[in-house]
Every structure is written in C-alpha cells, then in structure tokens.
Amino acid sequence: MPILVNKIVIPGVAEIDMDINATVTHKGSSFENYNTLAFYNNVIKPNLKDFYKDELNSRKAINACITLYHLADWYIINDKTKRNELKSKIPFNEVLENIANGTKHCNKTKKYQTGRKEGSYIDTKLIVDDGSKTYNLIDILKEIENFWNAEFKIKS
C-alpha cells in the first residue's frame, strides 16, 4: 500500500512542504483526441494503416471498423437527424455498423456476416457477406476512408 507524504522533515536542517499539484491539460473525449479531425488522424488512420499492412489480422480489422464507424458520432455530435443523413451518404456504413455492433454485442444474426475467403488459387481475404454478395473488407474500408478524406479535404 503506498504511503502518501505531504511534508518531509529533516531535523535541524529543513522542513519541506510537498505541494504537488497536477494540472489536467485537457478534459474531454479520448485523451488528446479532442476533435473529429484529431480522432481521425491519431486513431482511425493508424488503425487503417495497421490493417492494410496486415489484412488477415482480425483484431486490426475490428479496431479499424469500430473506430471508423464511430467517426460520424464525432463529426455530428448533438443532432441525430443530421448524423443519420450523413451516415446514409457513407458507403458501406451499414456493413461497419454490423461489424462494430456485432463485435461489441456478439450478434451473429446481423445482415452482414464476416469471415475468410480461402482457396487453392485465390489469396486469402477477410470478407463481408450479405447473403447474396461477398465483399473484400479491405476494399470496403478503403472506399469509406476515401469518403472521409474527401469530407476532411485530405489528399489520399
């Protein structure tokens, strides 16, 4: 158990008051990511980059999907109607929602299911399947990243 000291006394030499103050330099959401662009650049872009370099790593895929899906919540904070309008413009947003919420709540009945496409003559890929069509997850994420880059006026 730590012992907290507020004064040090050295008999015959000195008394030192331990006036230690900590200053909180930023209060708000997610540490130093105090606005949407900071969250995008400091969290989402590195998550995407990590996944693109290691595209069969499901942990990196999940982190990229969850953070990317929640960017709309950062972008339009207090107006659910406007946020839903924005979400309707984001390509494959329903896929991200299914992955983000399906992962968080272990929901195996969502419309879009995830898995791996493997075979002798094809590269293994993480995929998303809606029952009628299969998509490569990396292509979906790149398309969504391009949407947000355009929204933030960031050159790819």
Number of C-alpha atoms within 10 A of each C-alpha: 3 4 5 6 8 10 11 11 10 9 7 6 7 9 11 11 11 10 8 7 6 6 6 6 6 10 9 9 11 10 9 13 16 14 13 17 15 12 21 22 12 13 17 23 16 13 21 23 13 16 22 18 10 12 18 17 14 15 11 18 22 18 18 24 27 20 19 26 24 14 17 19 16 16 15 15 11 10 9 11 10 13 16 14 10 14 17 12 10 19 16 15 20 15 22 26 18 22 25 22 15 17 14 11 9 11 13 12 9 15 13 20 18 21 13 14 15 12 9 6 6 8 8 14 18 18 20 23 16 13 9 5 8 14 15 17 23 19 12 19 23 13 15 19 20 18 16 17 14 12 9 12 10 10 7 7
